[in-house]
Amino acid sequence: MSALFDGLNSACLSTFGEIAMYQCDVLPAEPFAVTVIRCAPSQFGDITPGRYLGLWAKYSDFAGPPAKGESVALAGETYIVVDIQTDEGGGGVTLTVSKQVT
């Protein structure tokens, strides 16, 4: 990834981002903090409005590749990853997450 994209991504995350706790299905076993920016989900949004959320982050901030079924805690809510779209050239990843119903 170019230094230009890395700088732009970091500036956007420091300005608009919020901390989420990401739980992998594999190592590391403990949740880790990742800065995300809320965005519209690329799909699913029209199916059940309010249930799906898009989260954009730097791909390099993850300990390993994010995977469907992993969980994200954000602002007191728990979400499950249902879709992953990477931005190969820009170094970002958009996770579509579904609010976990308890």
DSSP file (Angstrom, degrees, kcal/mol; ACC not computed):
  #  RESIDUE AA STRUCTURE BP1 BP2  ACC     N-H-->O    O-->H-N    N-H-->O    O-->H-N    TCO  KAPPA ALPHA  PHI   PSI    X-CA   Y-CA   Z-CA
    1    1 A M              0   0    0      0, 0.0    89,-0.1     0, 0.0    88,-0.1   0.000 360.0 360.0 360.0 142.2    0.0    0.0    0.0
    2    2 A S     >  -     0   0    0     87,-0.5     4,-2.1     1,-0.1     5,-0.2  -0.367 360.0-121.1 -75.9 155.4    1.3    3.4   -0.8
    3    3 A A  H  > S+     0   0    0      1,-0.2     4,-2.5     2,-0.2     5,-0.2   0.817 112.3  60.7 -63.0 -31.2    2.3    5.9    1.9
    4    4 A L  H  > S+     0   0    0      2,-0.2     4,-2.3     1,-0.2    -1,-0.2   0.947 107.6  42.3 -62.7 -49.2   -0.3    8.3    0.5
    5    5 A F  H  > S+     0   0    0      2,-0.2     4,-3.1     1,-0.2     5,-0.2   0.903 113.4  53.2 -64.1 -40.8   -3.2    5.9    1.1
    6    6 A D  H  X S+     0   0    0     -4,-2.1     4,-2.3     1,-0.2    -1,-0.2   0.915 111.0  46.3 -61.5 -43.0   -1.9    5.0    4.5
    7    7 A G  H  X S+     0   0    0     -4,-2.5     4,-2.2     2,-0.2    -1,-0.2   0.905 114.0  47.7 -65.4 -42.3   -1.7    8.6    5.5
    8    8 A L  H  X S+     0   0    0     -4,-2.3     4,-2.4     2,-0.2    -2,-0.2   0.927 112.5  49.1 -64.6 -45.6   -5.2    9.4    4.2
    9    9 A N  H  X S+     0   0    0     -4,-3.1     4,-2.4     1,-0.2    -2,-0.2   0.919 112.1  48.6 -60.4 -44.4   -6.7    6.3    5.9
   10   10 A S  H  X S+     0   0    0     -4,-2.3     4,-2.3    -5,-0.2    -1,-0.2   0.895 110.9  50.4 -64.2 -40.7   -5.0    7.2    9.2
   11   11 A A  H  X S+     0   0    0     -4,-2.2     4,-1.5     2,-0.2    -1,-0.2   0.912 111.7  47.7 -64.2 -43.0   -6.2   10.8    9.0
   12   12 A C  H  X S+     0   0    0     -4,-2.4     4,-3.1     1,-0.2     5,-0.5   0.918 113.0  48.4 -63.9 -43.5   -9.8    9.7    8.3
   13   13 A L  H  X S+     0   0    0     -4,-2.4     4,-1.7     1,-0.2    -2,-0.2   0.888 111.3  49.3 -66.2 -38.7   -9.8    7.2   11.1
   14   14 A S  H  < S+     0   0    0     -4,-2.3    -1,-0.2    -5,-0.2    -2,-0.2   0.801 119.4  39.2 -71.1 -26.3   -8.4    9.8   13.6
   15   15 A T  H  < S+     0   0    0     -4,-1.5    -2,-0.2    -5,-0.2    -3,-0.2   0.901 135.1  14.3 -86.6 -46.1  -11.0   12.3   12.6
   16   16 A F  H  < S+     0   0    0     -4,-3.1    22,-0.3    -5,-0.2    -3,-0.2   0.488 100.4 108.8-111.0  -6.8  -14.2   10.2   12.1
   17   17 A G     <  -     0   0    0     -4,-1.7     2,-0.3    -5,-0.5    20,-0.2  -0.221  42.7-165.0 -80.3 162.5  -13.3    6.9   13.8
   18   18 A E  E     -A   36   0A   0     18,-2.3    18,-2.8    16,-0.1     2,-0.4  -0.970  30.6-100.8-139.2 155.2  -14.4    5.2   16.9
   19   19 A I  E     +A   35   0A   0     -2,-0.3    56,-0.4    16,-0.2     2,-0.3  -0.597  38.0 179.4 -83.0 131.7  -13.0    2.3   18.8
   20   20 A A  E     -A   34   0A   0     14,-2.6    14,-2.5    -2,-0.4     2,-0.6  -0.908  27.0-126.7-122.8 155.2  -14.6   -1.2   18.4
   21   21 A M  E     -AB  33  73A   0     52,-2.4    52,-2.7    -2,-0.3     2,-0.5  -0.923  25.8-158.2-104.8 121.5  -13.5   -4.4   20.1
   22   22 A Y  E     -AB  32  72A   0     10,-3.2    10,-2.2    -2,-0.6     2,-0.6  -0.853   4.2-159.5-106.1 131.6  -13.0   -7.2   17.5
   23   23 A Q  E     - B   0  71A   0     48,-2.9    48,-1.4    -2,-0.5     2,-0.1  -0.937   9.1-155.5-114.4 113.2  -13.2  -10.9   18.4
   24   24 A C        -     0   0    0     -2,-0.6    45,-0.0     4,-0.5    -2,-0.0  -0.456  19.7-135.5 -78.8 155.6  -11.5  -13.3   16.1
   25   25 A D  S    S+     0   0    0     -2,-0.1     2,-0.2     2,-0.1    -1,-0.1   0.691  95.4  32.3 -79.0 -21.4  -12.5  -17.0   15.8
   26   26 A V  S    S+     0   0    0      1,-0.2    -2,-0.2     2,-0.1    38,-0.1  -0.477 108.3   0.4-118.9-168.1   -8.8  -17.8   15.9
   27   27 A L  S    S+     0   0    0     -2,-0.2    -1,-0.2     2,-0.1     2,-0.1  -0.257 103.9  56.1 -58.7 145.0   -5.8  -16.2   17.5
   28   28 A P  S    S-     0   0    0      0, 0.0    -4,-0.5     0, 0.0    -2,-0.1   0.527  70.6-164.6 -75.6 147.9   -5.6  -13.8   19.2
   29   29 A A        +     0   0    0     -2,-0.1    -2,-0.1    -6,-0.1     0, 0.0   0.791  68.8  72.5 -71.7 -28.3   -8.1  -15.3   21.6
   30   30 A E  S    S-     0   0    0      1,-0.1    -6,-0.2    -7,-0.1    -8,-0.1  -0.637  94.5-104.3 -87.8 144.5   -8.7  -12.0   23.4
   31   31 A P        -     0   0    0      0, 0.0     2,-0.3     0, 0.0    -8,-0.2  -0.314  38.8-154.9 -59.6 150.1  -10.7   -9.2   21.7
   32   32 A F  E     -A   22   0A   0    -10,-2.2   -10,-3.2    -4,-0.1     2,-0.3  -0.946  17.4-105.7-130.1 154.1   -8.5   -6.3   20.4
   33   33 A A  E     +A   21   0A   0     -2,-0.3     2,-0.3   -12,-0.2   -12,-0.2  -0.557  36.6 175.3 -79.5 137.4   -9.3   -2.7   19.7
   34   34 A V  E     -A   20   0A   0    -14,-2.5   -14,-2.6    -2,-0.3     2,-0.4  -0.994  29.2-125.7-139.8 137.5   -9.7   -1.5   16.1
   35   35 A T  E     +A   19   0A   0     -2,-0.3    23,-0.4   -16,-0.2     2,-0.3  -0.719  36.4 179.4 -86.0 130.5  -10.7    1.9   14.9
   36   36 A V  E     -A   18   0A   0    -18,-2.8   -18,-2.3    -2,-0.4     2,-0.5  -0.886  25.5-143.3-129.5 157.8  -13.7    1.9   12.6
   37   37 A I  E     -C   56   0A   0     19,-2.1    19,-2.8    -2,-0.3     2,-0.2  -0.993  27.6-125.1-119.1 126.5  -15.8    4.4   10.7
   38   38 A R  E     +C   55   0A   0     -2,-0.5     2,-0.3   -22,-0.3    17,-0.2  -0.469  41.0 162.5 -68.8 139.1  -19.5    3.7   10.4
   39   39 A C  E     -C   54   0A   0     15,-2.7    15,-2.1    -2,-0.2     3,-0.1  -0.934  45.8 -75.9-148.6 169.9  -20.8    3.6    6.8
   40   40 A A        -     0   0    0     -2,-0.3    13,-0.1    13,-0.2     2,-0.1  -0.500  55.2-109.5 -69.5 137.0  -23.8    2.4    4.9
   41   41 A P        -     0   0    0      0, 0.0     4,-0.2     0, 0.0    13,-0.1  -0.402  18.4-130.6 -66.0 145.8  -23.6   -1.4    4.3
   42   42 A S  S    S-     0   0    0     11,-0.1     2,-0.3     2,-0.1    -2,-0.1   0.751  86.3  -2.8 -70.9 -22.9  -23.0   -2.3    0.7
   43   43 A Q  S    S+     0   0    0     40,-0.0     2,-0.1     2,-0.0    40,-0.0  -0.887 112.7  51.8-151.5 180.0  -25.9   -4.7    0.8
   44   44 A F  S >> S+     0   0    0     -2,-0.3     4,-1.3     1,-0.1     3,-1.1   0.111  75.9 108.0  74.7 -21.5  -28.5   -6.1    3.2
   45   45 A G  T 34 S+     0   0    0      1,-0.3     6,-0.2     2,-0.2     7,-0.1   0.820  78.2  47.4 -59.8 -34.3  -29.6   -2.6    4.2
   46   46 A D  T 34 S+     0   0    0      1,-0.2    -1,-0.3     2,-0.1    -3,-0.0   0.665 103.2  64.8 -81.6 -15.2  -32.9   -2.7    2.4
   47   47 A I  T <4 S-     0   0    0     -3,-1.1    -2,-0.2     1,-0.3    -1,-0.2   0.965 126.1  -0.2 -72.0 -52.4  -33.8   -6.1    3.8
   48   48 A T  S >X S-     0   0    0     -4,-1.3     3,-2.1     0, 0.0     4,-0.7  -0.746  81.7-143.5-138.9  87.1  -34.0   -5.1    7.5
   49   49 A P  T 34 S+     0   0    0      0, 0.0    -3,-0.1     0, 0.0    -4,-0.1  -0.224  84.9  19.1 -55.3 137.4  -33.3   -1.4    8.0
   50   50 A G  T 34 S+     0   0    0      2,-0.3    -5,-0.1    -5,-0.1    49,-0.0   0.216 106.5  83.5  88.8 -14.7  -31.4   -0.7   11.2
   51   51 A R  T <4 S+     0   0    0     -3,-2.1    48,-2.8    -6,-0.2     2,-0.3   0.797  84.6  57.6 -89.0 -30.7  -30.1   -4.3   11.6
   52   52 A Y  E  <  - D   0  98A   0     -4,-0.7     2,-0.3    46,-0.2    -2,-0.3  -0.775  60.8-179.6-107.7 147.8  -27.1   -4.0    9.3
   53   53 A L  E     - D   0  97A   0     44,-2.3    44,-3.0    -2,-0.3     2,-0.4  -0.994  21.4-134.2-142.8 144.0  -24.2   -1.6    9.6
   54   54 A G  E     -CD  39  96A   0    -15,-2.1   -15,-2.7    -2,-0.3     2,-0.4  -0.846  18.7-169.0 -98.7 138.8  -21.1   -1.0    7.5
   55   55 A L  E     -CD  38  95A   0     40,-2.6    40,-3.2    -2,-0.4     2,-0.4  -0.988   3.8-161.0-128.7 122.2  -17.8   -0.6    9.3
   56   56 A W  E     +CD  37  94A   0    -19,-2.8   -19,-2.1    -2,-0.4     2,-0.3  -0.847  21.9 154.2-103.8 139.3  -14.7    0.6    7.5
   57   57 A A  E     - D   0  93A   0     36,-2.2    36,-2.3    -2,-0.4     2,-0.4  -0.940  50.2 -83.7-150.1 169.0  -11.2    0.0    8.9
   58   58 A K  E >   - D   0  92A   0    -23,-0.4     3,-1.6    -2,-0.3    34,-0.3  -0.695  34.0-140.2 -77.2 130.4   -7.6   -0.3    7.8
   59   59 A Y  G >  S+     0   0    0     32,-2.5     3,-1.5    -2,-0.4    -1,-0.1   0.852 100.5  61.2 -59.6 -35.2   -7.0   -3.9    6.8
   60   60 A S  G 3  S+     0   0    0     31,-0.6    -1,-0.3     1,-0.3    32,-0.1   0.623  88.3  72.6 -70.7 -12.1   -3.5   -3.8    8.5
   61   61 A D  G <  S+     0   0    0     -3,-1.6     2,-0.3   -26,-0.1    -1,-0.3   0.578  82.2  88.0 -78.0  -8.8   -5.1   -3.1   11.9
   62   62 A F  S <  S-     0   0    0     -3,-1.5   -28,-0.0    -4,-0.2    -5,-0.0  -0.691  77.6-136.3 -92.9 144.4   -6.4   -6.7   12.1
   63   63 A A  S    S-     0   0    0     -2,-0.3    -1,-0.1     1,-0.1   -36,-0.0   0.805  88.8 -11.0 -66.5 -29.7   -4.3   -9.5   13.5
   64   64 A G  S    S-     0   0    0    -38,-0.1    -1,-0.1    -5,-0.1     3,-0.1  -0.897 106.0 -50.0-154.8 177.8   -5.3  -11.7   10.6
   65   65 A P        -     0   0    0      0, 0.0    -2,-0.0     0, 0.0    -5,-0.0  -0.368  62.5-115.8 -59.7 129.0   -7.9  -11.6    7.9
   66   66 A P        -     0   0    0      0, 0.0     2,-0.3     0, 0.0   -42,-0.1  -0.334  36.9-157.9 -61.7 150.2  -11.4  -10.8    9.2
   67   67 A A    >   -     0   0    0     -3,-0.1     3,-1.7    16,-0.0    14,-0.2  -0.955  22.5 -95.4-134.6 150.6  -13.8  -13.6    8.7
   68   68 A K  T 3  S+     0   0    0     -2,-0.3    14,-0.2     1,-0.2     3,-0.1  -0.336 109.0  33.1 -58.5 142.2  -17.6  -14.0    8.6
   69   69 A G  T 3  S+     0   0    0     12,-2.9    -1,-0.2     1,-0.4    13,-0.1   0.216  87.3 122.4  93.8 -14.3  -19.1  -15.0   11.9
   70   70 A E    <   -     0   0    0     -3,-1.7    11,-2.9    11,-0.1    -1,-0.4  -0.353  58.4-120.1 -75.7 164.5  -16.6  -13.1   14.0
   71   71 A S  E     -BE  23  80A   0    -48,-1.4   -48,-2.9     9,-0.2     2,-0.4  -0.779  19.6-164.7-116.2 154.7  -18.0  -10.5   16.4
   72   72 A V  E     -BE  22  79A   0      7,-2.5     7,-3.0    -2,-0.3     2,-0.5  -0.999   8.4-154.7-133.6 127.3  -17.6   -6.7   16.9
   73   73 A A  E     +BE  21  78A   0    -52,-2.7   -52,-2.4    -2,-0.4     2,-0.4  -0.921  23.9 166.7-103.9 126.0  -18.6   -4.8   20.0
   74   74 A L  E >   - E   0  77A   0      3,-2.7     3,-1.8    -2,-0.5   -54,-0.1  -0.969  62.7 -18.1-145.1 121.9  -19.3   -1.1   19.3
   75   75 A A  T 3  S-     0   0    0    -56,-0.4     3,-0.1    -2,-0.4    -1,-0.1   0.869 127.4 -48.1  51.6  44.6  -21.1    1.4   21.5
   76   76 A G  T 3  S+     0   0    0      1,-0.2     2,-0.3     0, 0.0    -1,-0.3   0.480 118.7 104.2  80.7   2.0  -22.6   -1.2   23.7
   77   77 A E  E <   -E   74   0A   0     -3,-1.8    -3,-2.7    22,-0.0     2,-0.5  -0.873  61.1-139.7-115.4 149.7  -24.0   -3.4   20.9
   78   78 A T  E     -E   73   0A   0     -2,-0.3    22,-3.1    22,-0.3     2,-0.3  -0.928  21.3-174.1-110.4 133.9  -22.6   -6.7   19.6
   79   79 A Y  E     -EF  72  99A   0     -7,-3.0    -7,-2.5    -2,-0.5     2,-0.4  -0.883  17.1-139.3-124.4 153.9  -22.5   -7.3   15.8
   80   80 A I  E     -EF  71  98A   0     18,-2.5    18,-2.6    -2,-0.3     2,-0.4  -0.947  27.0-116.1-113.5 135.0  -21.7  -10.4   13.8
   81   81 A V  E     + F   0  97A   0    -11,-2.9   -12,-2.9    -2,-0.4    16,-0.2  -0.557  39.9 164.9 -71.4 124.0  -19.6  -10.1   10.5
   82   82 A V  E     +     0   0A   0     14,-3.1     2,-0.3    -2,-0.4    15,-0.2   0.553  63.7  18.5-115.5 -15.3  -21.8  -11.2    7.6
   83   83 A D  E     - F   0  96A   0     13,-1.5    13,-2.7   -16,-0.1     2,-0.4  -0.984  59.0-160.7-157.0 146.9  -19.8   -9.8    4.6
   84   84 A I  E     - F   0  95A   0     -2,-0.3     2,-0.4    11,-0.2    11,-0.2  -0.996   6.6-178.7-134.0 128.5  -16.3   -8.6    4.0
   85   85 A Q  E     - F   0  94A   0      9,-2.4     9,-3.1    -2,-0.4     2,-0.3  -0.979  12.8-157.6-128.7 119.9  -15.1   -6.4    1.1
   86   86 A T  E     - F   0  93A   0     -2,-0.4     2,-0.8     7,-0.2     7,-0.2  -0.679  15.1-142.6 -96.4 150.8  -11.4   -5.4    0.8
   87   87 A D  E  >> - F   0  92A   0      5,-3.1     4,-2.0    -2,-0.3     5,-0.7  -0.841  20.1-170.2-107.8  88.3  -10.0   -2.5   -1.0
   88   88 A E  T  45S+     0   0    0     -2,-0.8    -1,-0.2     1,-0.2     3,-0.1   0.860  81.5  37.2 -52.0 -46.5   -6.8   -4.1   -2.4
   89   89 A G  T  45S+     0   0    0      1,-0.2   -87,-0.5    -3,-0.1    -1,-0.2   0.771 120.6  44.7 -80.5 -26.1   -5.2   -0.9   -3.6
   90   90 A G  T  45S-     0   0    0     -3,-0.4    -2,-0.2     2,-0.1    -1,-0.2   0.572 100.8-123.2 -99.4  -9.8   -6.3    1.4   -0.8
   91   91 A G  T  <5 +     0   0    0     -4,-2.0   -32,-2.5     1,-0.3   -31,-0.6   0.623  68.3 121.2  82.1  12.5   -5.6   -0.8    2.2
   92   92 A G  E   < -DF  58  87A   0     -5,-0.7    -5,-3.1   -34,-0.3     2,-0.3  -0.611  44.2-158.1-107.3 168.2   -9.1   -0.7    3.6
   93   93 A V  E     -DF  57  86A   0    -36,-2.3   -36,-2.2    -7,-0.2     2,-0.6  -0.990   6.0-152.7-143.0 136.5  -11.7   -3.2    4.5
   94   94 A T  E     -DF  56  85A   0     -9,-3.1    -9,-2.4    -2,-0.3     2,-0.5  -0.955  11.7-162.8-110.9 122.0  -15.5   -2.8    4.8
   95   95 A L  E     -DF  55  84A   0    -40,-3.2   -40,-2.6    -2,-0.6     2,-0.6  -0.896   8.5-151.2-102.0 127.9  -17.3   -5.2    7.1
   96   96 A T  E     -DF  54  83A   0    -13,-2.7   -14,-3.1    -2,-0.5   -13,-1.5  -0.899  25.4-171.9 -94.0 124.2  -21.0   -5.5    6.9
   97   97 A V  E     -DF  53  81A   0    -44,-3.0   -44,-2.3    -2,-0.6     2,-0.4  -0.874  17.5-143.6-121.8 150.9  -22.2   -6.5   10.3
   98   98 A S  E     -DF  52  80A   0    -18,-2.6   -18,-2.5    -2,-0.3   -46,-0.2  -0.939  29.3-110.3-114.9 133.3  -25.6   -7.6   11.7
   99   99 A K  E     - F   0  79A   0    -48,-2.8     2,-0.4    -2,-0.4   -20,-0.3  -0.415  35.2-122.3 -62.8 128.9  -26.8   -6.6   15.1
  100  100 A Q        -     0   0    0    -22,-3.1     2,-0.5    -2,-0.2   -22,-0.3  -0.615  22.0-144.3 -76.7 126.0  -26.8   -9.6   17.4
  101  101 A V              0   0    0     -2,-0.4    -1,-0.0     1,-0.1   -22,-0.0  -0.794 360.0 360.0 -93.9 127.8  -30.3  -10.3   18.7
  102  102 A T              0   0    0     -2,-0.5    -1,-0.1     0, 0.0    -2,-0.0   0.415 360.0 360.0-107.9 360.0  -30.4  -11.6   22.3
